[in-house]
Amino acid sequence: MKYIPDKGRPFDEILSDLETFGLDDPSYKEARTWSLVYYLNAEYTEFLQNAYGKYFSANGLNPTAFLSLKRLEKDILRYTAELLHVDENAAGVVTSCGTESCMLAVKTYRDIGRKKGIKKPEMILPDTAHVAWDKGAEYFNVKIRRASLAEDMAVDINAVEKMINKNTVMILGSSPEYPHGIIDPIEELGELAQKYNVPLHVDACVGGYILPYLEKLGVSLPKWDFRVPGVTSMTADIHKYGYAAKGASCILYRDLQTFKHQVFVQQDWPGGIFASPAFLGTRPGGAYAAAWAAIQANGIEGYTELAKKTLRATNRLKKGIEKIEGLKLYGDPKASLLAYHSTEPAINIFVVGKVMLDKGWHLDCLQRPDGIHAMVTASHTDEIVDKYLEDLAEAVKTAKAHPELADKGAAATYGMASHLPMRKMVKKEILNMFANSYRLNAKELDLENASEEMGGEEDGDDADSNSMPSFVTKIINWYVKRKSSKANKSK
Ligand SMILES: *Cc1c(COP(=O)(O)O)cnc(C)c1O
């Protein structure tokens, strides 16, 4: 056997291997990441690990077996309910991630729709809704109606109203949306929800554990949670601004009747009567213990302090970005996430992003419209923010001086893939590339040299890292051929 040692290896050697494997990962401990990780410090992390470890083997699958886990879960949900302003008639579960929480809501509202006799369920999503909702729609066969945005990047309430029809099983607002950090007009959505008697879910996956504390600090926000009548459920990820270990999110419903549609029961299974509140079978007790421990360790005071640091960093970052000529923020982000774009055609924002990546920052690029995203945490000190801004100003200069970089490497992969027409073709090519990277003999996915077939044999032609990524070239060639054959036909 090639991939399993004949004889077990010493623990310390294995652990040292694991350490080495991570050396090239994004440097979150130095706060170089602007997405993905919510990291505070080594001592706090060790504490969470310890808490996680105490329930490492415990299984939340059967809530009548591990009563300890049920207790932890209930405490987490009660704390969350207080933050989101819903009373104890609410019902919910701790899930493994925001995606699971959001997808559960899709399933719930589809099933309520079915009960009402809706055969072709539809849900109305702001254009900026998290992709978890698209995934839920695809998995559960619910049609998406995508509402456009108003000038301020929040969903256009008139667009939403026009889309409501007899097939609507739910509408959605985000507090805030992930790409640009803008809070949708939840109060107006609540009015629509009541007027047309449709469920309204508020996705506070990223905002749920920080907006309450920003409000405490005096940041003025429109009502964004269960305080708005008409909001029937909410999702919030404690593994984001709750600074818990990965693997903990919540979904809460205002009333039990709605929640019941989420629950799965099979009373006839030979393995025993089975009831499950969420997607997972085996549920990781450690993640609940760590989330619970995070709440206990921070308390209101600790979370307020973390929010204060985050707010300071966000404001510093916003000011700095607005000062850089050629960059502008999207809308007026009031939470701790933001995005910016180029205001000059000569500055390609994806080149700016690429230069920043090369400088050792981890960030995400946006599309429709193009931009760069930043999720700010309490670990982004003044020093880090200032260094980021300094590098950003330089990156803008580089992009301006070298427009040809837009056709090369990762900038081209992002840029072309987000702008080419023929979206189905783009989807197919990305699917090929992505799925191939999961072949057991595949090379790593590399946007810098994205070839249409990752893995397998070396393809010599594509090896030049300065050329346009070959999968983009392939789509362009395909498109040009198709256009010319159409032109020929019409002759
Ligand atoms: C992060 C996020 C999600 C998905 O959460 P995961 O934990 O990454 O699965 C959903 N909605 C919003 C608004 C988010 O920010």
The ligand as an SDF file (V2000), in Angstrom:
LIG
                    3D

 15 15  0  0  0  0  0  0  0  0999 V2000
  -20.9270   33.0130    5.5950 C   0  0  0  0  0  0  0  0  0  0  0  0
  -22.3270   33.2100    5.1430 C   0  0  0  0  0  0  0  0  0  0  0  0
  -23.1440   32.1080    4.8150 C   0  0  0  0  0  0  0  0  0  0  0  0
  -22.6200   30.6930    4.7430 C   0  0  0  0  0  0  0  0  0  0  0  0
  -21.9750   30.2920    5.8850 O   0  0  0  0  0  0  0  0  0  0  0  0
  -20.8930   29.1080    5.9020 P   0  0  0  0  0  0  0  0  0  0  0  0
  -20.6370   28.9210    7.3390 O   0  0  0  0  0  0  0  0  0  0  0  0
  -19.7120   29.6010    5.1430 O   0  0  0  0  0  0  0  0  0  0  0  0
  -21.5020   27.9190    5.2670 O   0  0  0  0  0  0  0  0  0  0  0  0
  -24.4430   32.3820    4.4800 C   0  0  0  0  0  0  0  0  0  0  0  0
  -24.9260   33.6360    4.4420 N   0  0  0  0  0  0  0  0  0  0  0  0
  -24.1590   34.7110    4.7260 C   0  0  0  0  0  0  0  0  0  0  0  0
  -24.7400   36.0910    4.6600 C   0  0  0  0  0  0  0  0  0  0  0  0
  -22.8260   34.5340    5.0810 C   0  0  0  0  0  0  0  0  0  0  0  0
  -22.0480   35.5860    5.3410 O   0  0  0  0  0  0  0  0  0  0  0  0
  1  2  1  0
  2  3  1  0
  2 14  2  0
  3  4  1  0
  3 10  2  0
  4  5  1  0
  5  6  1  0
  6  7  2  0
  6  8  1  0
  6  9  1  0
 10 11  1  0
 11 12  2  0
 12 13  1  0
 12 14  1  0
 14 15  1  0
M  END
$$$$
